[in-house]
Every structure is written in C-alpha cells, then in structure tokens.
C-alpha cells in the first residue's frame, strides 16, 4: 500500500493554503462580536478601533489576525504559480511535497505566532523568521522549476 507521501500532494496544498489564510479573518470576525458588520465587513477594524469597551489585547489580536490574513492574500498567487511551475517543469514529487507541505506548515506557524504570539513582543522576530522561511520554500519552487528545465 502506497503511503500518502508517495503521492504528489502539491496541488492540494493550494486550497489548504487558502483556507489557512482565511482562518485568521474568521477568528477576527468572531472575536469582534457586535463590531463585525456583515453588511460591510471591511469596516470591522474601524468599528473595533472605535469601541471603547473592547480590551486592548482583544483589539490587537483582531488587528493582527486581519493582517495575517492580508499577508496570505499577498502571497497566495505567487505560491499557486510556483506550484504550477514546479509541476509543469517535472520537479520530483518528493521535492514538491517537501516544499509545499513545508510552506503550508510555515503558514500555520506564522498565523499562530502573529495572532497569539505577538502578545509577547519578544516573539516578533519569530514571526519574521517564519515568514522568511515560508517565502524561501515558496521561491524554492521556482528555483527547482528553473533547474529542472535547464
């Protein structure tokens, strides 16, 4: 029986990365409570910032969760393109799985550290290092694709 890692999982990681990018927004929407405006959700941060009853920790978590989600949308297109490029170039599935599963794991860690870990300012470098690691894995897809075509 073949193991799951014997399969090319790379294309599956694109929608997984999308969901991981959405989760911080969902969390922010939930903890925003009455400040979440279903008719104009992009105004939620404005509403939350003006609410004097919301505690500072919760406000900052909402802001950071929305920022973590925005960061995902800034990179998801490049990630998807890298997955396609590496597959079309014939990069071996072992390399594809390592890079793409590593990227997905980096996004999970990044979200957690950004949303919850930043309550402790000493963890700020961990967020940056996690982002750099994830981007390295993402760019590795293009490097592997280029190498496979040469």
C-alpha positions as CSV (number, residue, x, y, z in Angstrom):
1,X,0.0,0.0,0.0
2,X,1.4,3.4,-1.0
3,X,1.9,6.0,1.7
4,X,0.4,9.4,1.4
5,X,3.8,10.9,0.8
6,X,4.3,8.7,-2.2
7,X,1.6,10.9,-3.9
8,X,2.1,14.3,-5.4
9,X,0.3,16.5,-2.8
10,X,1.4,19.8,-4.1
11,X,-1.8,20.9,-5.9
12,X,-3.8,20.0,-2.9
13,X,-1.8,22.4,-0.8
14,X,-3.0,25.5,-2.7
15,X,-6.6,25.3,-1.4
16,X,-5.2,24.3,2.0
17,X,-3.1,27.4,2.0
18,X,-6.1,29.5,1.0
19,X,-8.1,28.1,4.0
20,X,-5.2,28.7,6.3
21,X,-5.1,32.3,5.0
22,X,-8.9,32.7,5.7
23,X,-8.8,31.3,9.3
24,X,-7.3,34.4,10.9
25,X,-10.0,36.6,9.3
26,X,-12.7,34.2,10.6
27,X,-11.2,34.3,14.1
28,X,-11.1,38.2,13.9
29,X,-14.7,38.3,12.8
30,X,-15.8,36.0,15.7
31,X,-14.0,37.9,18.4
32,X,-15.0,41.3,17.0
33,X,-18.5,40.3,18.2
34,X,-21.1,43.1,17.7
35,X,-18.4,45.2,15.9
36,X,-18.5,42.8,13.0
37,X,-20.7,44.3,10.3
38,X,-22.0,41.6,8.0
39,X,-23.2,44.3,5.5
40,X,-19.8,45.9,5.3
41,X,-17.2,43.5,6.7
42,X,-14.2,45.6,5.6
43,X,-15.2,48.2,8.1
44,X,-14.9,45.8,11.1
45,X,-11.4,47.1,12.0
46,X,-12.7,50.7,12.0
47,X,-15.7,49.7,14.2
48,X,-13.5,47.7,16.6
49,X,-11.0,50.6,16.9
50,X,-13.7,53.0,17.9
51,X,-15.2,50.7,20.5
52,X,-14.1,51.9,23.9
53,X,-15.4,48.8,25.7
54,X,-13.1,46.4,23.9
55,X,-9.9,45.5,25.8
56,X,-6.5,46.3,24.2
57,X,-5.4,42.6,23.9
58,X,-8.5,41.7,22.0
59,X,-8.3,44.7,19.8
60,X,-4.6,44.0,18.9
61,X,-5.4,40.3,18.2
62,X,-8.2,41.4,15.8
63,X,-5.8,43.7,14.1
64,X,-3.1,41.1,13.8
65,X,-5.5,38.4,12.7
66,X,-6.6,40.6,9.8
67,X,-3.0,41.5,9.0
68,X,-2.1,37.8,8.9
69,X,-5.0,37.1,6.6
70,X,-4.0,40.0,4.3
71,X,-0.4,38.7,4.2
72,X,-1.8,35.3,3.0
73,X,-3.6,37.1,0.1
74,X,-0.4,38.9,-0.8
75,X,1.4,35.7,-1.4
76,X,-1.2,33.0,-2.4
77,X,-1.0,33.9,-6.1
78,X,2.8,33.6,-6.2
79,X,2.5,30.3,-4.3
80,X,0.0,28.9,-6.7
81,X,2.1,29.9,-9.6
82,X,5.1,28.3,-8.0
83,X,3.2,25.0,-7.6
84,X,2.1,25.0,-11.2
85,X,5.6,26.0,-12.5
86,X,7.3,23.2,-10.5
87,X,4.8,20.6,-11.6
88,X,4.9,21.6,-15.3
89,X,8.7,21.5,-15.1
90,X,8.7,18.0,-13.8
91,X,10.1,18.6,-10.4
92,X,10.2,15.3,-8.5
93,X,7.2,14.7,-6.2
94,X,9.4,14.3,-3.2
95,X,10.8,17.8,-3.6
96,X,7.3,19.2,-4.4
97,X,5.9,17.6,-1.3
98,X,8.7,18.9,0.9
99,X,8.5,22.4,-0.4
100,X,4.7,22.7,-0.4
101,X,4.0,20.9,2.9
102,X,6.7,23.0,4.4
103,X,5.1,26.2,3.1
104,X,1.7,25.2,4.5
105,X,3.3,24.4,7.9
106,X,5.1,27.7,7.8
107,X,1.8,29.5,7.3
108,X,0.2,27.7,10.2
109,X,3.1,28.7,12.5
110,X,3.1,32.2,11.1
111,X,-0.6,32.7,11.7
112,X,-0.3,31.4,15.3
113,X,2.7,33.5,16.1
114,X,1.3,36.6,14.5
115,X,-2.2,36.4,16.1
116,X,-1.4,34.9,19.5
117,X,2.4,35.1,20.0
118,X,2.7,38.8,19.5
119,X,1.2,39.4,22.9
120,X,4.8,38.8,23.9
121,X,6.9,41.3,21.9
122,X,10.0,39.1,22.2
123,X,8.3,36.7,19.7
124,X,8.2,39.3,17.0
125,X,11.4,38.0,15.4
126,X,9.9,34.5,15.3
127,X,7.0,35.8,13.1
128,X,9.5,37.4,10.7
129,X,11.7,34.3,10.6
130,X,8.7,32.1,9.9
131,X,7.7,34.4,7.1
132,X,11.2,34.4,5.6
133,X,11.3,30.6,5.9
134,X,7.9,30.3,4.1
135,X,9.0,32.6,1.4
136,X,12.2,30.6,1.0
137,X,10.1,27.5,0.4
138,X,7.8,29.3,-2.0
139,X,10.8,30.7,-4.0
140,X,12.4,27.2,-3.9
141,X,9.5,26.0,-6.1
142,X,10.6,28.4,-8.8
143,X,14.3,27.6,-8.4
144,X,13.5,23.8,-8.6
145,X,11.4,24.5,-11.7
146,X,14.1,26.5,-13.4
147,X,16.7,23.9,-12.6
148,X,14.5,21.1,-13.9
149,X,14.2,22.9,-17.2
150,X,17.9,23.5,-17.7
